[in-house]
Amino acid sequence: MKQALVLFLFLSQILTAQDATNIVRKSEDLLKGASSRGKFRMVVETPDFTRTTEMEAWWVGNEKALIAITSPKREAGNKTLKVKNELWMYLRNTEATIKVPPSMMLQSWNGSDFTNDDLVRESSLPDDYTMKILSEEEIDGVVCWKIELLPKPSAPVVWGKLFHWIRKKEYLPARTEYFDEKGALMRTMRYTDIRRFGNRSIPAKWEMMNNVKAGHRTSMEYLEAQFDIQISDRIFSFRELEKGRTR
């Protein structure tokens, strides 16, 4: 009897982990698709200033991305290229291409509350973390799965733990909390304003709250989005990175 109970609990843990991973994978697929192209507005808020930037981005799966700033004028033409786990930045004013070293991965990306590591590790949660469903909770009046993510022993991640809330109705993310290795809450992401873009609905506004620096937050808003489209590999080349304008 005791052995049967132990086996039941063991199998239940495996099924819970599988369910959590499947939920997260489905949520990420809805957000990104096989490929995507979009225009965004980023607003960085601090107690001292507010700064608005607009950009265009191209993504293929989790492997390749190019982000090009289109305004304000003084920053237009600056670009970020991601290929697998490597990151390069092109600065138009100096015409310099810089490879981002591992030591700079936790630094701010473009002065925001997002880091360089966010771009590299984006959408790799099932690869880097073990998962389990902790409970069901309401976020903004919507029932969500609360999923705990713990880093795998060999995963090159910077967070000690994540809590990820996914809406049960549409499998869309609602909130993510990021904890350091000592268990301190460092930042919180909120996903709101669900809108229709083409054949899918996604949260159009992503807001990253800094839980360490009071009054610091960054919001990223979709202005346009296309999914599962053909994107040429040349977009993710150094030649394209260093061009004055991406076409």
N, C-alpha and C positions, 0 to 999 in steps of 0.2 A: 504493500500500500504506500509506504513511504517512498519507495523507488519510483512508483507511478506518479506520485505528486511532484517529485523532483523533475522527472521527465516532462510532465505537463508544464511546469513553470519554465523550464529551459526552452521548450518549443514555443511557448507564448512569447518569450523574450525575442526569439528569432523572428517570429511573425510580426511582432511590433516593430522591430528594427527594419524589416523589409517593407512594411506598410509606410513607415516614416520616410524611408528613402524614395519609395515610389511616389509619395505625395510631393516631396521636394523636387524630384525630377520632372514631374508633370507641371508643377508650378513654373519651373525655369523654362520648360519648353513653351509654355504659353506666353511668357514674357519676351522670349528672344526669337523663337523659331529657328529654322536652319540657317537663315541669314536675315539681315535687316538693315534698313537705312532710315535715319531720322534726323530731324532738326530739333534742337533743344534750347531752352533758356535756363541759365544757371544764375542764381542769386545768392551771393555770399553776404551774410549779415554778421556784424560784430558790434560791440557797444560803441565803437568809434566810427564805423562807416558801413555803407551798403554798396556792393558792386555787382553789376549785371553783365553777364557775358552770354553771347549766343554762339552756337556751334552746330556743325553737321557731323554725323558719324556713320561709319559703315562697319558691319560686323558679319563674320562668317563663323557660325558655331561659337565655341569657346576658345578658338585657336587664334583668330586674327581680328584686329580692329584698327581703324584709323579715325582719329578725332581731329577735326579742323576747326579752329576758332574763326568765326566770320565777323564778329563785332565785339567790342568797340574797335574803331579803326586802328588804334595803336597796338592792338594785339592780333588783329586779323592776319591770318597766314601762319600763325603758330600752330604746330601739329604734334600729335602724339601717335606713335605707331606701336602696336602690340603684335608680336608674333610668338605664339605659345607663351612661355614664361619670361620673355625678354621684352624690354621697353626702351624706346628711343624717343627723344623730343627734338623737334626742329624749331629754332627761334629765327623768325624771319628777319628781324632787325639786324642781327649779327650774321645771318646765313650760316649758323652753326648747328650741327647735328650732334646730340649728346646721348650716349647710352647711359641709362639709369643703373647705377651699381646696386647690389643687394643692400648696401649700407644706407641707401636713400629711399628704400621702399616704403618706409613709414612716414616719409615727409609728405607734406600737403601737395595735392595735385592742383596746380593752377591757383593756389591761394585759397582753396576750399577746405571743407571738413572731410572731403574724400582724400584718400592717400594714393600714392603710386601703386601700392600693393592691391588696392581695390580693383584697379584696372587689370592687373596681372592675374589675380586670383578670382576675378569675377566669374560667377556661375560654375565654380568647381567644388561646390559644397559636397555633393555625393562622393567625390574622389578623395576629399581631405578629412571628412568627419564621419564618425559613427553617429547614428541618430536613433532617437526613440520618442514616441508620443507620450507626453507627460499628462496632458489633460485637455479638456475643451473649455475655452474661455471666450467671452465676448470682447471684441475690439470695435469701437464705434458702432455698437449695436448689432454686430454681425458675429455669428458663432464661428470660432476658429479652432483649428488644432494648435496646441502649443507643443512645439517640438524642441527637444534639447539636442544640441550638436556638440560632441566632444572630439577634439582633434585625434586623428590616428597617430600612433607612435612615430611613424616616419614622415608624416605630412609637414611640409615646410610652411606652416601657418604661424601667424603672430598672436592669435587669440586663444585664450585658455578655455573659453566656452561661449556658445551662442544660444540664445533662445529665439526661435523663429515661429511666428504665428502665421498660419495660412488659412484663408477663408474656406470653409467647407463647401459653400455653395458653388464657387467658381474656381477653386484651387489657386486663387491669386494671393500674393503675400499681403499681409496687413501691417506687420511690424517685425523688426529684428533688433535684438539687444546684443551688444558686444562686450564681453568681459575679458579683463586681462588675466594673467596666470595666477594672480593672487585673489581673483574673484571679485574685483572692483568693476562696476559698470562704467565703461568708458564712453560709449556713445549709443544712440538709439536712432534707427531708421524707421520712418513712417511712410506707408504707401497709401495714397488717397486719390480722390477725383478720378474714378474709373470712367474711361471714355472709349468710344469705338473708333478704331483705326483700321480701315479696310475690313478684313474678315475676322477681326478679333477685338476683344475688349481687354484693356490693361489699365493699371493705375497710371494716370498721366503725370502725377506729381510725386516725387520721391524727396523726402526731407530728412536730412541727417542732422541730428541734434548732438552737440558736444556736451557730454555729461561731466567733463572736467573743467572746461572753460565756460563760465556763465555767460549767456548772451551770444554764444557763437553757434551758428547754424547755417546750413547750405541746402537750398532747394533746387532740384533739377526737374524741369517741366518739359514734357513732350509737346512740341508744336506741330510736328508732322511725323508720320511713321509708315513704313512699308515693310512687309514681312515675306519671307520665303521668295525672294527675288534673286535674279541672276546678278552676281557681282564679280567683275573681272579680278583676277589675281594681281593685276598690275596696280590696283588700288593700294595693295599692302606691300609696295616696293619702296626702296630708298629713293628711287627716281621720283615717285609720286609724293613721297614725304617732303622732298626738297623743292617741289614745284611751287610756283607762286599761287596757283589756284588749282584745286582738284576738280576734275570734270567727270 
